[in-house]
Amino acid sequence: MNESKKEFRVVNHSVPRRDGIAKVTGRAIYASDVKLPGMAHVKVLRSPYAHARIVSIDTSEALRRPGVFAVLTGNDLQGLNPYYGHAVKDHPLIAIEKVRYVGEPVAAVIAESERIAMEALEFIDVEYEELQAVLMPEEALAQGAPLLHERKFEAGALRGFEGEVTAGKGTNLCQEAHLSWGDVETAFTKAHTVVEGEYYFPMVYAYAMEPYVAIADVNESGVTVYSSAQHPFMVRHDLTSVFNLPVNQIRLIVPYVGGGYGSKSYTKIEPLVAACSWKAKRPVKLQLTVEEAMLTTRSDDALTWMRTAVDANGKIIARQARIYMNTGAYAENSPLVCEKATNRCVGPYSIPNVQIDTYSVYTNTVPASSYRGFGCAQVTMAGESQIDELAAKIGKDPYEFRLANVPKPKEEFFPKMRPFDGSLKEDLEIAAKALNWKAPTPRGRGKSIGCSVSDAGAYPLTSTAIRVHADGSVSILTGSTELGQGSHTVIPQIVAEELGVPFDNVRVISSDTAITPYDRSTGASRTTTLMGRAVLEASREAIQQMVRMAAEFLKIDVEKIQVIQGGVQCGEARLTWSEIISRYYGLPDGEVIGRAYIRKAGDFSQLPVFWETACTGTEISVDEETGLIRMEKLTTVGDVGLAINPALAEGQDLGAATMGMGVGLFEELVYDGPQLMNASLLSYRVPRFSDMAREVELHLVQNQDGVGPYGAKGGGEASLNSMPANIANAVYSATGARIRRAPLTPEKVWRALREKKATGNRQ
C-alpha cells in the first residue's frame, strides 16, 4: 500500500473555488420547521424586576383558559434537578424563589397555540418583594453589596479549564483568573516609555438571524430535543443531569442553524422546554422572538486598565492589565471567557514580563456568555489601542512598531504553550501593502493596522465515522453543527479528496446525539482543524480496510496493492471502492466504516490546538462637524494554514470584520437602570450594506503550518478582535482625538473632537 503523504489539491471533483455553499436538496430544515404529533406551544412570562424574591405565583386563572394544557413555575420541579451549567451549575431552568434580571423566565404556559399561550400569560398573578439590584461590577464587588446567589455551587463537568469554583462563596465574584511571568514591577521601573489607560468594550448581542428555538418530547422512552444549539453533546450532558437519566435516553437533534457566533454555544432554553414537555406530558415547542433572544444571552462587557512598557530600542518589555468583566445574572460560559481573556490580553507580541488579573462579576443584567472572539475581542480593544499610543509616544510608525515586536514562527512566545504557528510579519506586510500604508491620506482620513492572536481550538476531543457504501457513495457521521460557516462543504471536500470520489457523492449526517459520534463542540474555530483531521484519518482507515479486502479476495499481499484515485491498482488491474466492497461481500451491497478519534495526544498534545492569527487594516473618513465615521477601505488577512475552500475562508474573515466594525461604530446594549432599553429589532443597530467599506480586500496566508488536514488551521474569529481598536486608532490618525471606549458613535467622536479643540492638543 502506498502510504506516502500527498499535498492537498483541488481536483475536478472538488468544489470550485468560488462555490462557497454546499448543495442542499430542497429547502434547508431548521429546528423551527419541526412539527411533532400533538405538539403544544410555550410562551414565557418574564420578570419585570432585576432583583426580587418571588412571594407567590397564582396560575389558577391561566389554567382555566380554554386550550391551556399546563403552566410550569419554579414550584413545579419536584423530581427534577433544576440547576444546570457546564461551567458552574448555577442556572435554574426557570426562576426559583427569586429573579435576578429583568426578563428572567418566571412561568411558562403550555397551550394549543402560541396565541392562546400568550393570552394566558395575562392571567398569571405574581407577587414580588423587590431587592436592591447591582448593575455594574464595581457595585457588585462593593462592601455590603446584595448577593445575587446565596447557594454554594459545584463546577460543571465541561467548564473547559481546571480551577476552583469562585461562584457562590459569599461574594458576587463569579470567576477570577491570573497570569504572570517575569518581573513586571522591575520592568516598569527600568522602562524607557510607559503608556497607561482605561478602555471599555461594550455589552453586545451576537444577532444571529435565527433566534433560539427548541422542541422537546419527554416520555417513557426518554428525552428527545430538537434545538438550535451549537454544542449538542454538551446540552445533552446538562439534560442528563436535569432528568437524572443515562446518556442513551437523551437525544439532541440539531438541524441547520441560522447563525450562532457563540450565542448558541452551550445550553440555553432546552431544559426549560424539556421540563414543559415533562409537565404537560406531550411534545412542546418554544420559539423565542429576537427581543426574547436578547434577554437570553449577550457578550461580557469589559473594563480594562492596562499599561505597557518599551525599552530604548522600541521593544515591548512589560504588560500589566486588570480586567473587570460584567457576567450578568448567571455564569453561562463567562468563567471560560474570563480565563481566555486573561491569556489573550498578552496580545500577538513577545513580552518577557506579564501580569494579567481578570475578574468575572455577577450583576443583575442579562447573562453573558460566548461571543465571537471569546474574550479576545474584549481585551484587544485595549491592547491594540495601546500599541498605537506607544508608537506615537516614542515616535515610531505603528506598523513598523508591530513588525518589531510580533513573535517569529515557531517561537514559544507564551510560556508552556504551543510555539507560534503563524507568520504575523508576513500578515502585516500584506495588510500594509493593501492599504498603501506609506502614502499620505487626505485631511479627515486616517489609516490603521491591527492584529490579534488567540489560543484557539478549545479542548481537542473529537470523533467521527465515515461509511463507504457499495455503490461508491459516502456518508459522514459528524457531531459538528452547521451554523452557516460551511463545515458541510469543507468536511465532504476532505473526504472526497482522500477517497477520490465526486463531491456530490458525499453526504453529511450531523448533530444527532443518538447517531453521530461524540464531538465536544462547534466553536473556537475548531471544526476544519479537528473534525477535518478526524474525517481525513477516518477516510484513510477506511482505505486501509478496503485494501485488505482487495488483497484477501485477490489472494495477494497487501504491499502489492497501490492506492489510486477512487480505488486501487495491482499491475494492470484496477478496482473502484464500489467494486471492492461488492466483491468482498459477494453482493452489490454492504459498506466499510472508517473511524477516527482525536484526543489530547500526538499532534494535539500541546495546547492550544492552533494560534488563530489575523490582521485587519482600515482607512476611514471622519466628518468633523457631525462625528460620523465612514469606512473607506477594509482589508483582512487570515493566517489559515491552508484554505480548503478559499471562498468560505474569505467570507468568514469578512463576516468577522463586519461584526467587529459594528462594535467599533455603533453596537451596544444600553441599560437605563435595571431596564434594557434597546432589546429590539429596530433599536439595536447592526451594520447595514450602506455601512460597508467602499473598497474591500480579502487575503489568505497559506503556509500549511497548522495541525489540521493538509496544514490547515481555523479562522473566522480573529478579524473581529482588532476592528474596534482599528477604528479608534484610525480616528486618532485622522483627527488626533483618542477615544478609549467603544462604540465610537458620532456623538462620542463629536464630543472628543470638541474637547481636543478646546485643549488644543492631540489626546
GIZI-V654000 format. One record per residue. N is the residue number from 1. RES is the residue in one small letter. PSI is psi in whole degrees, 0 to 359 (NA if undefined). Layout:
N,RES,PSI  N,RES,PSI
This chain:
1,m,136  2,n,108  3,e,10  4,s,140  5,k,129  6,k,157  7,e,148  8,f,138  9,r,145  10,v,98  11,v,178  12,n,347  13,h,354  14,s,170  15,v,130  16,p,156  17,r,319  18,r,1  19,d,92  20,g,1  21,i,133  22,a,150  23,k,133  24,v,127  25,t,119  26,g,196  27,r,139  28,a,139  29,i,128  30,y,166  31,a,326  32,s,341  33,d,347  34,v,132  35,k,127  36,l,148  37,p,132  38,g,18  39,m,131  40,a,172  41,h,148  42,v,137  43,k,151  44,v,133  45,l,130  46,r,151  47,s,135  48,p,355  49,y,150  50,a,328  51,h,113  52,a,150  53,r,142  54,i,109  55,v,315  56,s,154  57,i,123  58,d,113  59,t,7  60,s,318  61,e,319  62,a,321  63,l,338  64,r,354  65,r,137  66,p,135  67,g,357  68,v,126  69,f,321  70,a,163  71,v,132  72,l,131  73,t,178  74,g,348  75,n,357  76,d,22  77,l,16  78,q,133  79,g,346  80,l,158  81,n,97  82,p,358  83,y,135  84,y,172  85,g,123  86,h,336  87,a,308  88,v,131  89,k,73  90,d,355  91,h,113  92,p,146  93,l,339  94,i,156  95,a,132  96,i,115  97,e,324  98,k,162  99,v,153  100,r,358  101,y,154  102,v,122  103,g,357  104,e,136  105,p,130  106,v,325  107,a,151  108,a,127  109,v,131  110,i,120  111,a,176  112,e,326  113,s,164  114,e,321  115,r,314  116,i,317  117,a,317  118,m,315  119,e,325  120,a,335  121,l,328  122,e,343  123,f,10  124,i,127  125,d,117  126,v,129  127,e,127  128,y,152  129,e,106  130,e,139  131,l,162  132,q,135  133,a,151  134,v,126  135,l,345  136,m,150  137,p,321  138,e,325  139,e,316  140,a,331  141,l,355  142,a,151  143,q,132  144,g,5  145,a,142  146,p,142  147,l,135  148,l,321  149,h,125  150,e,340  151,r,150  152,k,138  153,f,151  154,e,155  155,a,141  156,g,157  157,a,343  158,l,41  159,r,339  160,g,353  161,f,159  162,e,141  163,g,157  164,e,146  165,v,118  166,t,327  167,a,143  168,g,26  169,k,39  170,g,6  171,t,178  172,n,15  173,l,120  174,c,315  175,q,151  176,e,151  177,a,143  178,h,142  179,l,131  180,s,147  181,w,161  182,g,200  183,d,92  184,v,313  185,e,317  186,t,319  187,a,317  188,f,326  189,t,322  190,k,0  191,a,149  192,h,317  193,t,141  194,v,138  195,v,149  196,e,142  197,g,171  198,e,134  199,y,151  200,y,129  201,f,128  202,p,170  203,m,118  204,v,163  205,y,137  206,a,334  207,y,55  208,a,146  209,m,327  210,e,116  211,p,175  212,y,140  213,v,142  214,a,143  215,i,131  216,a,144  217,d,105  218,v,120  219,n,192  220,e,336  221,s,345  222,g,205  223,v,124  224,t,128  225,v,130  226,y,132  227,s,162  228,s,34  229,a,142  230,q,327  231,h,77  232,p,325  233,f,329  234,m,322  235,v,318  236,r,318  237,h,317  238,d,321  239,l,327  240,t,325  241,s,317  242,v,317  243,f,358  244,n,50  245,l,154  246,p,161  247,v,321  248,n,358  249,q,6  250,i,125  251,r,122  252,l,126  253,i,125  254,v,107  255,p,199  256,y,144  257,v,132  258,g,60  259,g,151  260,g,303  261,y,31  262,g,335  263,s,342  264,k,18  265,s,139  266,y,187  267,t,136  268,k,272  269,i,359  270,e,315  271,p,322  272,l,314  273,v,318  274,a,321  275,a,324  276,c,319  277,s,319  278,w,317  279,k,316  280,a,347  281,k,45  282,r,162  283,p,144  284,v,159  285,k,134  286,l,119  287,q,115  288,l,155  289,t,169  290,v,318  291,e,319  292,e,325  293,a,323  294,m,338  295,l,13  296,t,317  297,t,163  298,r,181  299,s,157  300,d,127  301,d,157  302,a,132  303,l,119  304,t,121  305,w,131  306,m,146  307,r,143  308,t,143  309,a,147  310,v,159  311,d,186  312,a,341  313,n,4  314,g,18  315,k,133  316,i,127  317,i,345  318,a,148  319,r,135  320,q,139  321,a,151  322,r,123  323,i,131  324,y,119  325,m,133  326,n,105  327,t,340  328,g,199  329,a,333  330,y,156  331,a,319  332,e,236  333,n,11  334,s,327  335,p,322  336,l,325  337,v,319  338,c,313  339,e,315  340,k,322  341,a,323  342,t,310  343,n,316  344,r,351  345,c,337  346,v,328  347,g,183  348,p,50  349,y,153  350,s,107  351,i,119  352,p,343  353,n,119  354,v,138  355,q,116  356,i,130  357,d,122  358,t,138  359,y,125  360,s,122  361,v,132  362,y,136  363,t,168  364,n,59  365,t,173  366,v,135  367,p,137  368,a,155  369,s,211  370,s,145  371,y,141  372,r,126  373,g,332  374,f,65  375,g,335  376,c,319  377,a,319  378,q,316  379,v,341  380,t,333  381,m,316  382,a,311  383,g,312  384,e,332  385,s,317  386,q,330  387,i,315  388,d,323  389,e,318  390,l,314  391,a,317  392,a,321  393,k,327  394,i,4  395,g,32  396,k,150  397,d,130  398,p,330  399,y,312  400,e,323  401,f,317  402,r,315  403,l,324  404,a,347  405,n,353  406,v,154  407,p,152  408,k,157  409,p,135  410,k,10  411,e,137  412,e,79  413,f,343  414,f,111  415,p,136  416,k,12  417,m,170  418,r,136  419,p,154  420,f,129  421,d,21  422,g,189  423,s,75  424,l,327  425,k,314  426,e,319  427,d,314  428,l,320  429,e,320  430,i,316  431,a,318  432,a,319  433,k,318  434,a,327  435,l,355  436,n,57  437,w,317  438,k,344  439,a,138  440,p,152  441,t,149  442,p,163  443,r,138  444,g,2  445,r,151  446,g,151  447,k,157  448,s,153  449,i,138  450,g,160  451,c,162  452,s,156  453,v,131  454,s,141  455,d,91  456,a,181  457,g,347  458,a,201  459,y,131  460,p,90  461,l,106  462,t,143  463,s,157  464,t,167  465,a,143  466,i,143  467,r,114  468,v,115  469,h,162  470,a,343  471,d,3  472,g,355  473,s,164  474,v,137  475,s,135  476,i,127  477,l,112  478,t,142  479,g,3  480,s,133  481,t,137  482,e,115  483,l,7  484,g,358  485,q,347  486,g,17  487,s,332  488,h,357  489,t,312  490,v,317  491,i,312  492,p,334  493,q,317  494,i,315  495,v,317  496,a,321  497,e,314  498,e,316  499,l,347  500,g,36  501,v,159  502,p,142  503,f,320  504,d,348  505,n,1  506,v,128  507,r,142  508,v,129  509,i,117  510,s,156  511,s,52  512,d,106  513,t,345  514,a,345  515,i,313  516,t,145  517,p,163  518,y,134  519,d,130  520,r,315  521,s,167  522,t,100  523,g,182  524,a,28  525,s,32  526,r,342  527,t,311  528,t,320  529,t,306  530,l,307  531,m,324  532,g,316  533,r,323  534,a,315  535,v,330  536,l,312  537,e,324  538,a,322  539,s,317  540,r,326  541,e,320  542,a,320  543,i,315  544,q,319  545,q,316  546,m,330  547,v,317  548,r,323  549,m,313  550,a,318  551,a,324  552,e,311  553,f,341  554,l,348  555,k,49  556,i,168  557,d,145  558,v,322  559,e,341  560,k,356  561,i,132  562,q,132  563,v,129  564,i,177  565,q,119  566,g,6  567,g,212  568,v,165  569,q,139  570,c,105  571,g,233  572,e,346  573,a,135  574,r,137  575,l,133  576,t,167  577,w,321  578,s,316  579,e,322  580,i,311  581,i,316  582,s,316  583,r,324  584,y,316  585,y,344  586,g,15  587,l,155  588,p,49  589,d,176  590,g,179  591,e,167  592,v,136  593,i,119  594,g,140  595,r,158  596,a,146  597,y,124  598,i,132  599,r,180  600,k,77  601,a,163  602,g,231  603,d,340  604,f,16  605,s,336  606,q,128  607,l,154  608,p,168  609,v,321  610,f,161  611,w,117  612,e,119  613,t,137  614,a,158  615,c,149  616,t,144  617,g,141  618,t,150  619,e,127  620,i,163  621,s,147  622,v,125  623,d,107  624,e,346  625,e,328  626,t,343  627,g,6  628,l,131  629,i,135  630,r,128  631,m,114  632,e,319  633,k,140  634,l,133  635,t,139  636,t,145  637,v,108  638,g,120  639,d,84  640,v,6  641,g,293  642,l,130  643,a,100  644,i,325  645,n,95  646,p,321  647,a,318  648,l,320  649,a,316  650,e,320  651,g,322  652,q,316  653,d,317  654,l,318  655,g,317  656,a,315  657,a,324  658,t,318  659,m,317  660,g,324  661,m,320  662,g,316  663,v,320  664,g,332  665,l,318  666,f,348  667,e,129  668,e,130  669,l,127  670,v,125  671,y,138  672,d,100  673,g,225  674,p,357  675,q,126  676,l,119  677,m,334  678,n,37  679,a,70  680,s,163  681,l,323  682,l,325  683,s,348  684,y,113  685,r,121  686,v,164  687,p,140  688,r,170  689,f,326  690,s,344  691,d,347  692,m,155  693,a,148  694,r,328  695,e,134  696,v,130  697,e,128  698,l,128  699,h,147  700,l,133  701,v,123  702,q,80  703,n,7  704,q,47  705,d,16  706,g,172  707,v,2  708,g,185  709,p,129  710,y,24  711,g,14  712,a,154  713,k,164  714,g,159  715,g,177  716,g,354  717,e,322  718,a,332  719,s,344  720,l,319  721,n,317  722,s,353  723,m,316  724,p,319  725,a,322  726,n,312  727,i,316  728,a,318  729,n,322  730,a,325  731,v,319  732,y,316  733,s,323  734,a,325  735,t,343  736,g,5  737,a,125  738,r,119  739,i,127  740,r,11  741,r,123  742,a,153  743,p,159  744,l,74  745,t,160  746,p,319  747,e,318  748,k,318  749,v,315  750,w,315  751,r,320  752,a,321  753,l,321  754,r,320  755,e,319  756,k,317  757,k,322  758,a,322  759,t,338  760,g,15  761,n,153  762,r,138  763,q,NA
